[in-house]
Amino acid sequence: MRFELETFPAGTVFSTGVQLRNPSPVEVSFFVDVLAEFTARGHLGGRIGAGHGRVRVDLVCDRDLGDLVDWRELVAAHRDEAFTALEGLA
């Protein structure tokens, strides 16, 4: 068997940026939660069980996000509509 694996030395720094254009308060709240989850538990690539892909994430935001809305409450209130929309994607 032949295995191939691409690695980067420990301490390699990757940088990227994301810009949301005209997001609704619900979209901002959801996006912030997704980034928080990735910051806490994110991995890049495979072989997680072997310890590969661990990342440290430093987030910098140049805007005041204000009070974030509870996007989960909105989705829960429209649960059936959300499932119907997701079923259409399959």
C-alpha distances in whole Angstrom, upper triangle without the diagonal:
4,7,10,13,17,19,23,25,27,30,29,32,32,35,36,39,40,43,45,47,50,48,50,51,49,46,46,46,43,41,43,41,38,38,39,36,33,35,35,32,30,26,24,21,18,17,21,20,19,22,21,23,26,29,33,35,38,40,44,46,49,51,53,51,54,54,51,52,50,47,46,50,50,47,48,52,50,47,48,48,44,43,44,43,39,40,41,37,35
4,7,10,14,16,20,22,24,28,26,29,29,32,33,36,37,40,42,45,48,46,48,49,47,44,44,44,41,39,41,39,36,36,37,34,32,33,33,30,28,24,22,19,17,16,19,20,18,20,19,21,24,27,30,32,36,38,41,43,46,48,50,49,52,52,49,50,48,46,45,49,49,46,47,51,49,46,47,47,44,42,44,42,39,39,40,37,34
4,7,10,13,17,19,21,24,23,26,25,28,29,32,34,37,39,42,45,43,45,46,44,41,41,41,38,36,37,36,32,32,33,31,28,30,30,26,24,20,18,15,13,12,16,16,15,17,15,17,20,23,27,29,32,34,37,40,43,45,47,45,48,49,46,46,45,43,42,46,46,43,45,48,46,44,45,44,41,40,41,40,36,37,38,34,33
4,7,10,14,16,19,22,20,22,22,25,26,29,31,34,36,39,42,41,43,44,42,39,39,39,36,34,35,34,31,30,32,29,26,28,28,25,23,19,16,13,12,12,16,17,15,16,14,15,19,21,24,26,30,32,34,37,40,42,44,43,46,47,44,45,44,41,41,45,45,42,44,47,45,43,44,44,40,39,41,39,36,36,37,34,32
4,6,10,13,15,18,16,19,18,22,23,26,28,32,34,37,40,38,41,41,39,36,36,36,34,31,32,31,28,27,28,26,23,24,25,22,19,16,13,10,10,10,13,15,13,13,10,12,15,17,21,23,26,28,31,34,36,39,41,40,43,43,41,42,41,39,39,42,42,40,42,45,44,41,43,42,39,38,40,38,34,36,36,33,32
4,7,10,13,15,13,16,15,18,20,23,25,29,31,34,37,36,39,39,38,35,34,35,32,29,30,30,26,25,27,25,22,23,24,21,18,15,12,10,10,11,14,16,14,14,10,11,14,15,19,20,23,26,28,31,33,36,38,37,41,42,39,40,40,38,38,42,42,39,41,44,43,41,43,42,38,38,40,38,34,36,37,33,32
4,7,9,12,10,13,13,17,19,23,25,28,31,34,37,36,38,38,37,34,33,34,32,29,29,29,26,24,25,24,20,21,22,20,17,13,11,10,11,11,13,15,13,12,9,9,12,13,16,18,21,24,26,29,32,34,37,36,39,40,38,40,39,37,37,41,41,39,41,44,43,42,43,43,39,39,41,39,36,37,38,34,34
4,6,8,6,10,10,14,17,20,23,27,29,33,36,35,37,37,36,33,32,33,31,28,28,28,25,23,24,23,20,19,21,19,17,14,11,11,13,14,15,17,15,13,10,9,11,12,14,16,19,21,24,27,29,32,34,34,37,39,36,38,38,37,37,41,41,39,41,44,44,42,44,43,40,40,42,39,37,39,39,36,35
4,6,6,10,12,15,19,22,25,29,31,35,38,37,39,39,38,35,34,34,33,30,29,29,27,24,25,24,21,20,21,20,18,15,14,14,16,16,16,18,16,14,11,11,12,12,14,16,19,22,24,27,30,33,35,35,38,39,37,40,39,38,39,42,43,41,43,46,46,44,46,46,42,42,45,42,39,42,42,39,39
4,6,9,12,15,18,22,24,28,31,34,37,36,38,37,37,34,32,32,31,28,27,27,25,22,23,22,19,18,19,18,16,14,13,15,16,16,15,17,15,12,10,10,10,10,11,14,16,19,22,26,28,31,33,33,36,37,35,38,37,36,37,40,41,40,41,45,44,43,45,45,41,41,44,42,39,41,42,39,39
4,6,9,13,16,19,22,26,29,32,35,34,36,35,35,32,30,31,30,27,25,26,24,21,21,21,18,17,18,18,16,15,14,16,18,18,18,20,18,15,13,12,11,10,10,12,13,17,19,23,25,28,30,30,33,35,33,36,36,35,36,39,40,39,41,44,44,42,45,44,41,41,44,42,39,42,42,39,39
4,7,10,13,17,20,24,27,30,33,32,35,34,34,31,29,30,29,26,25,26,23,20,21,22,18,17,19,18,16,14,13,15,17,18,18,21,19,16,13,12,12,10,11,12,14,17,19,22,24,27,30,30,33,35,33,36,36,35,36,39,39,38,40,43,43,42,44,43,40,40,43,40,37,40,41,37,37
4,7,10,14,17,20,23,27,30,29,32,31,31,28,26,27,26,23,22,23,21,18,19,20,17,15,18,18,15,14,13,15,18,20,19,22,21,18,15,13,13,10,10,10,11,13,15,18,20,24,26,26,30,32,30,33,33,32,33,37,37,36,38,41,41,40,42,41,38,39,41,38,36,39,39,36,36
4,7,11,14,17,20,23,27,26,29,29,29,25,24,25,24,20,20,21,19,16,18,18,15,14,17,17,14,13,11,14,17,19,19,22,21,18,16,13,13,10,10,10,11,12,14,17,19,22,25,25,28,30,28,31,31,30,31,35,35,33,36,39,38,37,40,38,35,36,38,35,33,36,36,32,33
4,7,11,14,17,20,23,23,26,26,26,23,21,23,22,18,18,20,18,15,17,18,15,14,18,18,15,15,13,16,20,22,21,25,24,21,19,15,15,12,12,10,10,11,11,14,16,19,22,22,25,27,26,28,29,28,30,33,33,32,35,37,36,36,38,37,33,35,37,34,32,35,35,32,33
4,7,10,14,17,20,19,23,23,23,20,18,20,19,16,16,18,16,13,16,17,14,14,18,18,15,15,14,17,20,23,22,26,26,23,20,17,17,14,14,11,11,10,11,13,14,17,20,20,23,25,24,26,27,26,27,31,30,29,32,35,34,33,36,34,31,32,34,31,29,32,32,29,30
4,7,10,13,16,16,19,20,21,17,15,18,17,14,14,17,15,12,15,17,15,15,18,19,16,17,16,19,23,26,25,28,29,26,23,20,19,16,15,12,12,10,10,10,11,14,17,17,20,23,21,23,25,23,26,29,28,27,31,32,32,32,34,32,29,31,32,29,28,31,31,28,30
4,7,10,13,13,16,17,17,14,12,15,14,11,12,15,13,11,14,16,14,15,18,19,17,18,17,20,23,27,25,29,30,27,25,21,21,18,17,14,13,11,11,10,11,13,15,15,18,20,18,20,22,20,23,25,24,24,27,29,28,28,31,29,25,28,29,26,25,28,28,25,27
4,6,10,10,13,15,16,12,11,14,14,11,12,16,14,13,16,18,17,17,21,22,20,22,21,23,27,30,29,32,33,31,28,25,24,21,21,17,16,13,12,10,11,11,14,13,17,19,17,19,21,20,22,25,23,24,27,28,27,28,30,28,25,28,29,25,25,29,28,25,28
4,6,6,10,11,12,9,8,12,12,9,11,14,14,13,16,18,17,18,22,23,21,23,22,25,28,31,30,33,35,32,30,26,26,23,22,19,18,15,14,12,12,11,13,12,15,17,15,16,18,17,20,22,20,20,24,25,24,25,27,25,22,25,26,23,23,26,25,23,26
4,6,9,12,13,10,10,14,14,12,14,17,17,17,20,22,21,22,25,26,24,26,26,28,31,35,33,37,38,36,34,30,30,27,26,23,22,18,17,14,14,13,15,14,16,18,17,18,20,18,22,23,21,22,25,26,25,26,28,25,23,26,27,23,24,27,26,24,27
4,7,9,11,10,10,13,14,13,15,18,18,18,21,23,23,24,27,28,26,29,28,31,34,37,36,39,41,38,36,33,32,29,29,25,24,20,19,16,15,13,14,13,15,16,15,16,18,17,20,22,19,20,24,24,23,25,27,24,22,25,26,22,23,27,26,24,28
4,6,8,6,6,10,10,10,12,14,15,15,18,20,20,21,24,25,24,26,26,29,32,35,33,36,38,36,34,30,30,27,27,23,22,19,18,15,15,13,14,11,13,14,12,13,15,13,17,18,16,17,20,20,20,21,23,21,19,22,23,20,21,24,23,22,26
4,5,5,6,9,10,11,12,14,15,17,18,20,21,23,25,26,25,28,28,31,33,36,34,37,40,37,36,32,32,29,28,25,24,21,20,17,17,15,14,11,12,13,11,10,12,11,14,15,13,14,18,17,17,19,21,19,17,21,22,19,20,24,23,22,26
4,5,5,6,9,10,11,12,14,15,17,19,20,21,23,24,24,27,28,31,33,36,34,37,39,36,35,32,31,28,27,24,23,19,19,16,17,13,12,9,9,9,7,6,9,9,12,13,11,13,16,16,17,19,22,20,18,21,23,20,21,25,25,24,27
4,5,5,6,9,10,11,12,14,15,17,19,20,21,23,23,26,27,29,31,34,32,34,37,35,34,30,29,27,26,23,23,20,20,17,19,16,15,12,12,11,8,6,7,5,9,10,8,10,13,13,13,15,18,16,14,18,19,17,18,22,22,21,24
4,5,5,6,9,10,11,12,14,15,17,18,20,21,20,23,24,26,29,32,29,32,35,32,31,28,27,25,24,21,21,18,18,16,17,15,15,12,13,13,10,9,10,8,11,13,11,12,15,16,15,17,19,17,15,18,19,17,17,21,21,19,22
4,6,5,6,9,10,11,12,14,15,16,18,20,19,22,23,26,29,31,29,32,34,32,30,27,26,23,22,19,18,15,15,12,14,11,11,8,10,10,7,9,10,9,12,14,13,14,17,18,18,20,22,21,18,21,23,20,20,24,24,23,26
4,6,5,6,9,10,11,13,14,15,17,18,19,22,23,26,28,31,28,31,33,31,30,27,25,23,22,19,18,15,16,13,16,13,12,9,10,9,5,6,7,6,9,12,11,12,15,16,17,18,21,20,17,20,22,20,20,24,24,23,26
4,5,5,6,9,10,11,13,14,15,17,16,20,21,24,25,28,26,28,31,28,28,24,23,21,21,18,18,16,17,15,18,16,16,12,14,13,9,9,8,6,8,11,11,11,13,15,15,16,19,18,15,17,20,17,17,20,21,20,22
4,5,5,6,9,10,11,12,14,15,15,17,18,21,24,26,24,27,29,27,26,22,21,19,18,15,16,13,14,12,15,14,14,11,14,14,11,11,12,10,12,15,15,14,17,19,19,19,22,20,17,20,22,19,18,22,23,21,23
4,5,5,6,9,10,10,12,14,14,17,19,22,24,27,24,27,29,26,25,22,20,18,17,13,13,10,12,10,13,12,12,9,12,12,9,11,11,11,13,16,16,16,18,20,21,21,24,23,20,22,25,22,22,25,26,24,26
4,5,5,6,9,10,11,12,13,16,18,21,23,25,22,25,27,25,24,21,19,17,17,14,15,12,14,14,17,16,16,12,14,13,10,11,10,9,10,14,14,14,16,19,19,19,22,22,18,20,23,21,20,24,25,23,25
4,5,5,6,9,10,11,10,13,15,18,20,22,19,22,25,22,21,18,17,15,15,13,14,12,15,14,18,17,18,15,17,17,13,14,13,12,12,16,16,15,17,20,20,19,22,21,18,20,22,20,18,22,23,21,22
4,5,5,6,9,10,9,12,14,17,20,22,19,22,24,21,20,17,15,13,12,9,10,8,11,11,15,15,16,14,17,17,14,16,15,14,15,19,19,19,21,23,23,23,26,25,22,23,26,24,22,25,26,24,25
4,5,5,6,9,9,13,15,19,21,22,19,22,24,21,20,17,15,13,12,9,10,9,12,12,16,16,16,14,16,16,13,15,15,14,15,18,19,19,21,23,24,23,26,26,23,24,27,25,24,27,28,26,27
4,5,5,6,7,11,13,17,18,20,16,19,21,18,18,16,14,12,12,11,13,12,15,16,20,20,20,17,20,19,16,17,16,15,15,18,19,18,20,23,23,22,25,25,21,22,26,24,22,25,27,24,25
4,5,5,4,8,10,13,15,17,14,17,19,16,16,12,11,9,9,8,11,11,14,15,19,20,21,18,21,21,18,20,19,18,18,21,22,21,23,26,26,24,27,27,23,24,27,25,22,26,27,24,25
4,6,6,9,12,15,17,19,16,18,20,16,16,13,11,8,7,5,8,8,12,14,18,19,19,18,20,20,18,20,20,19,19,23,24,23,25,28,28,27,30,30,26,27,30,28,26,29,31,28,29
4,6,10,13,16,17,18,15,17,18,15,16,13,11,9,9,8,11,11,15,17,21,22,22,20,22,21,19,21,20,20,19,23,24,23,24,27,28,27,30,30,26,27,31,29,26,29,31,29,29
4,7,10,13,14,15,11,13,15,13,13,11,8,8,9,10,13,14,18,20,23,24,25,23,25,24,22,23,21,21,20,24,25,23,24,28,28,26,29,29,26,26,29,28,25,28,30,27,27
4,7,10,12,13,10,13,15,12,11,8,7,6,8,8,12,13,17,19,22,23,24,22,25,25,22,24,23,21,21,25,26,24,26,29,29,27,30,29,26,26,29,27,24,27,29,26,26
4,7,8,10,7,11,12,10,8,5,5,6,9,10,14,15,19,21,25,26,27,26,29,29,26,27,26,25,24,28,29,27,28,32,31,29,32,31,28,28,30,28,25,28,29,26,26
4,7,9,9,12,13,11,8,5,7,7,11,11,15,16,20,22,25,27,28,27,30,30,28,29,28,26,26,30,30,28,30,33,32,31,33,32,28,28,31,29,26,28,29,25,25
4,7,8,11,12,11,8,6,9,10,14,15,19,20,23,25,28,30,32,30,34,34,31,32,31,29,28,32,32,30,32,35,34,32,34,33,29,29,31,29,26,28,29,25,25
4,5,8,9,9,7,7,10,12,16,18,21,23,26,28,32,33,35,33,36,36,33,34,32,30,30,33,34,31,33,36,35,32,34,34,30,29,32,30,27,28,29,26,25
4,5,5,7,5,7,10,13,17,19,23,25,28,31,34,36,37,35,38,38,35,36,34,32,31,35,36,33,34,38,37,34,36,36,33,32,34,33,29,31,32,29,28
4,5,5,5,6,8,11,14,17,20,22,26,28,32,33,35,33,35,35,32,33,31,30,29,32,33,31,32,36,35,32,34,35,31,30,33,32,28,30,32,29,28
4,5,7,10,10,14,17,20,23,25,29,32,35,37,38,36,38,38,35,35,33,32,31,34,35,33,34,37,37,34,36,37,33,32,35,34,30,32,34,31,30
4,6,9,10,14,17,20,24,26,30,32,36,38,39,37,40,40,37,38,36,35,34,37,38,36,37,41,40,37,39,40,36,35,38,37,33,35,37,34,32
4,7,7,10,13,16,20,23,26,29,33,34,36,34,37,37,34,35,34,33,32,36,37,35,36,39,39,37,39,39,35,35,38,36,33,35,37,33,33
4,6,9,13,15,19,21,25,28,31,33,35,33,36,36,34,35,34,32,32,36,36,34,36,39,38,36,38,38,35,34,37,35,32,34,35,32,31
4,6,10,12,16,18,22,24,27,29,31,30,33,33,30,32,31,29,29,33,34,32,33,37,36,34,36,36,32,32,35,33,30,32,33,30,29
4,7,10,13,16,20,22,26,28,29,28,31,31,29,30,29,28,28,32,33,31,32,36,35,34,36,36,32,32,35,33,30,33,34,31,31
4,6,10,12,16,19,22,24,26,25,28,28,26,28,28,27,27,30,31,30,32,35,35,33,36,35,32,32,35,33,30,33,34,31,31
4,7,10,13,16,20,22,23,23,26,26,24,27,27,26,26,30,31,30,32,35,35,34,37,36,33,33,36,34,32,35,36,33,33
4,6,10,13,16,18,20,19,22,23,21,24,24,23,24,28,28,28,30,32,33,32,35,34,30,32,34,32,30,33,34,31,32
4,7,10,13,16,17,17,20,21,20,23,24,24,25,28,29,29,31,33,34,33,36,35,32,33,36,34,32,35,36,33,34
4,7,10,12,14,13,17,18,17,20,21,21,23,25,26,26,28,31,31,31,34,33,29,31,34,31,30,33,34,31,33
4,7,9,11,12,15,17,17,20,22,22,24,27,27,27,30,32,32,32,36,34,31,33,36,33,32,35,36,33,35
4,6,8,9,12,15,14,18,20,20,22,25,25,25,28,30,30,31,34,32,29,32,34,31,30,34,34,32,34
4,7,9,12,15,16,19,22,22,25,27,27,28,31,32,32,33,36,34,32,34,36,33,33,37,36,34,37
4,6,9,12,13,16,19,20,23,24,24,25,28,29,29,31,34,32,30,33,34,31,31,35,35,33,36
4,5,9,10,14,17,18,21,23,22,24,27,27,28,30,33,31,29,32,34,32,32,35,36,34,37
4,7,7,10,13,14,18,19,19,20,23,24,25,26,29,28,25,29,31,28,28,32,32,31,33
4,6,9,13,15,18,18,18,21,23,23,24,26,29,28,26,30,31,29,30,33,34,33,35
4,6,10,12,15,15,15,18,20,20,22,24,27,26,24,28,30,28,28,32,32,32,34
4,7,9,11,12,13,15,17,17,19,20,24,23,21,24,26,24,25,28,29,28,31
4,6,9,9,9,12,13,14,15,17,21,20,18,21,23,22,22,26,27,26,29
4,5,6,7,9,10,11,13,14,18,18,16,19,21,20,20,24,25,25,27
4,5,5,6,9,10,11,12,15,15,13,16,18,17,17,20,21,21,23
4,5,5,6,9,10,10,14,14,12,14,17,16,16,19,21,21,23
4,6,5,6,9,10,13,14,12,15,18,17,18,21,22,23,25
4,5,5,6,8,12,11,10,13,15,15,16,19,20,20,23
4,5,5,6,9,9,7,10,12,12,12,15,17,17,19
4,5,5,9,10,9,11,13,14,14,17,19,19,21
4,6,8,9,10,12,14,14,16,18,19,21,23
4,6,5,6,9,10,11,12,14,16,17,19
4,5,5,6,9,10,11,12,15,16,17
4,5,5,6,9,10,11,13,15,16
4,6,5,6,9,10,11,13,15
4,5,5,6,9,10,11,13
4,5,5,6,9,10,11
4,5,5,6,9,11
4,6,5,7,10
4,5,5,7
4,5,6
4,6
4
